[in-house]
Amino acid sequence: MALTKMTITDKIETLHLAAGYPVIQVREATVIAEDGVEINRSFHRHVLTPDADLSGESNEVQAIAGVVFTDEAKAAYAAAQAQE
């Protein structure tokens, strides 16, 4: 009986908020398998804003952020934060 644990990024979503800036939601699945057969799957989601530190994110997430988090998006996010 061999148990394995694997974490995969299984969903990356871009949402454009009414506040005028986009965010990226990243969902990771933690899969537990026994002898290659999945016995459990759980999820964790985190949200990235235009000012986020992306250094710990996957290359795929960084590439999406490079397209979505434009200077205009960053300015809209900063303006929304200043109003709060």
C-alpha positions, 0 to 999 in steps of 0.5 A, spaced: 500 500 500 503 506 497 500 513 499 501 519 495 499 526 496 500 531 490 498 538 489 496 541 482 493 547 480 486 545 477 483 552 475 485 559 474 479 564 473 480 571 472 474 576 474 473 583 473 470 586 479 465 592 479 470 596 482 473 596 476 479 592 476 481 584 475 483 579 480 485 572 479 482 566 483 487 560 483 484 553 485 489 548 488 487 541 489 490 536 494 489 529 491 491 523 496 491 516 492 493 509 494 496 505 489 494 510 484 487 510 485 484 517 488 481 516 495 481 523 497 481 530 493 480 537 497 481 544 494 484 551 497 483 557 493 486 564 493 485 570 490 491 575 487 490 582 486 493 587 481 498 589 487 500 581 489 507 579 489 507 573 484 514 570 485 511 564 489 506 563 483 506 558 477 509 560 471 502 559 468 499 564 473 504 569 472 503 569 465 496 570 466 497 576 471 502 579 466 496 580 461 491 581 466 494 586 471 496 592 466 498 599 469 490 601 468 488 595 472 493 597 477 491 604 478 484 602 478 486 597 484 490 603 487 484 608 487 479 603 489 483 601 495 484 609 497 477 610 497 476 604 503 
